[in-house]
Amino acid sequence: MAIVERVEILQVDLAPKVVRTDAIQSFVTQETPIVRISCSDGAQGVGYTYTIGTGGSSVIALLRDHLAPKLIGRDPSETEAIWKDLFFHTHATAVGAITSLALAAIDIALWDIKCQRAGEPLWKLAGGAQRKVPVYTTEGGWLHHSQRQLVDEAIAAKAQGFRGAKMKIGKSAIAEDVARLSAVRTAVGDGFEVMVDANQAFTVAEARRRAHAYRDLSLAWLEEPLPAEDLGGHVELAAAATMPIAVGESLYHPSHFREYLERDACSIVQVDCARIGGITPWLKVAHLAETFNVPVCPHFLMELHVSLTAAVPNGAWVEYIPQLDSITTSQMTIENGYAVPPASAGLGIDWDFAAIEQRAVARASVTH
């Protein structure tokens, strides 16, 4: 039986390709912890996670001091057992963002090994439900952009073959949000989807006002209208809103999604592989949503989510927002408005470790 012999941990910081602002924050840098697991038979798997500017050093410390040592000597194929053991080993800090982000890097690396050993791409080994998934872009639509710029970006996205585009909302005046959205809708027509994202900026009362004001714009969804911890508020809003309510990027355990789904507090699940703790819990959430007849439209991490969304039958959209180009040699394939999962065995992400080593701001290694 092959066992884990070494765990390498690195962090690189990646600047966003464009200035990104929303209703509550600016995206300054993507801290990207990377884990490379080496086994006694020579197999290697790579996993990663991310923050949007804070907490990366805490993720590295948790991996180095508490999680990676528990992997040494384990059979890497036991992904369920390892995930559960590591989760309970850090139970004093779970459920929470830092622990989930650290768990994700390990779990993703283990799945990389599993897929390579099976000689299958992730999308097939994890389910193989679809060969392509519609793709929309979030590389535009930022809150600081002018109305003219929003319109130009949406027209360009449509011309490039994207099937939809996301816009940030949360201007101080509802009328300004409506004017910006109306201009985009008029420019792209009814056949192009427009998603909007509030980034948890509203109170329940304000979210109801905004949803009412947006009702005639044929929005694909209203994303994160309220703080994620306000489950009751989402129940109230979902009952009142005419457009789908999307949540998930700020939920950190499958049980949180169960509570939302049981109470009809959302109609689109945006589970994030890093923030939920890896591929193992991501698949549980996707299949849970399927039992409620709810689609999955994951947040960020397009290089990984293209495979996971294709793996499940209710995977509805992939979000185009590239961030790994400077440390990988592969790019997501898009054909006629659809994201196509990689065909190579493993995750299908070709890492450039020379670039990673050169840019690393933190390093650690755990062995026997």
Buried (B, 14 or more C-beta within 10 A) or exposed (E): EBBBBBBBBBBBBBEBEEEBBBBEEBBBBBBBBBBBBBBEEEBBBBBBBBBBBEBBBBBBBBBBEBBBBBBBEBBBBEBEEBBEBBBEBBEEBBBEBBBBBBBBBBBBBBBBBBBBBBEBBBBBBBBBBBEBBBBBBBBBBBBEBEBEBBBBBBBEBBEEEBBBBBBBBBBEEBEEBBEBBBBBBEBBEEEBBBBBBBBBBBEBEBBBEBBEBBEEBEBBBBBBBBBBEBBEBBBBBBEEBEBBBBBBBBBBBBBBBBBBBEEBBBBBBBBBBBBBBBBBBBBBBBBBBBEBEBBBBBBBBBBBBBBBBBBBBBBBBBBBBBBBEBBBEBEBBBEEBBBBBBEBBBBBBBBBBEBBEEBBEBEBEBEE
